[in-house]
Amino acid sequence: MNIYPYKFEPIFKERIWGGSAIRDVFGKNTPEGIKIGESWELADLPEDKSVIANGPLAGRDIADAIAEFGQSITGKDDYTPPLPLLIKILDARDVLSVQVHPDSETCKRTGKGDPKTECWYIIDTKPGSCIYKGLKTGTTKEQFAAAISEGTCADLIEKVEVKVGECHFLPSGTVHAIGAGLLIAEIQQPSDTTYRVFDWNRVGDDGKPRQLHVEDALQSIHFDPSGDDLSVRSVGRLVETEFFNVDKGHMLKGNEILVSTPIMKVIVFLSGGGIIENRDTETVEFTKGDTVLLPAAYEGTISFNVETEYLTVTM
């Protein structure tokens, strides 16, 4: 009875660039009057662990559940905590800082931080919405450092207009920024290490500029990104890495799919709704904005009562 589809309490994060779209689009109970930029849907970080919201394990965090039920949840006999996955919904009402996340080699070399490869699935946009992704060809470390000091580094980053349904892959070491007016599902390695290099000359609520991390960023950026995969995909297998895989699904009203493969799956429902059920556990309802973890040992049926789009994340 303890192996069933788990839903989670979202962890809301106030951000200077956030807004109200997480509440407006997905109906999540975000705090009133606060700029919520991130809803952490599944997390297993030291200070932020997702709490199961339904069924017999309600109130227990995901790390605690895995510690007790291990392979039945993860499907791995060699699992080592923490859960190597972090899933968020981002509401970028305003543009995010220009930033980079280190790769594992940089973390080893500098002795700090955690690597973060990620992808962004575009849920909603405003007209003209864009992202900044990767350096323009030929940009050197010296040129970029000079542009940071001059406040013009964004001119050296590729500006990409985005569309709903696209998934943009960003390996660690890629300098980037999310533009204003975007609602995004972010799947990433479980790291909150972010090095800012430019914040568009804005100030925080205290009236002071936010902290920058220029030296750390310059050590982390891939200035020869020729081998980096910055792919953009919108159907089927969206991302395939050594860290996680992301697949896009689309089901019509009345469709069903069987869950019987012995691997853990995390499903992010972007639209629609339905139920997940089997003969042994209670029925679990889902709707747009829900993230559901299907343990490896769970077998059942997902039934869709309206047209639904979703992302399936595996490791």
Beta strands, then each sheet from edge to edge (+ up, - down):
strand 1: 6-9
strand 2: 11-19
strand 3: 36-42
strand 4: 44-45
strand 5: 48-49
strand 6: 51-52
strand 7: 86-92
strand 8: 98-100
strand 9: 118-124
strand 10: 130-135
strand 11: 157-161
strand 12: 167-170
strand 13: 176-178
strand 14: 182-188
strand 15: 195-198
strand 16: 232-233
strand 17: 237-240
strand 18: 245-251
strand 19: 256-259
strand 20: 265-269
strand 21: 273-277
strand 22: 284-287
strand 23: 291-294
strand 24: 300-306
strand 25: 308-314
sheet 1: 6+ 1- 23+ 20- 25+ 18- 17+
sheet 2: 2+ 3- 7+ 14- 9+ 12- 16+
sheet 3: 4+ 5-
sheet 4: 8+ 15-
sheet 5: 11+ 10- 13+
sheet 6: 19+ 24- 21+ 22-
end
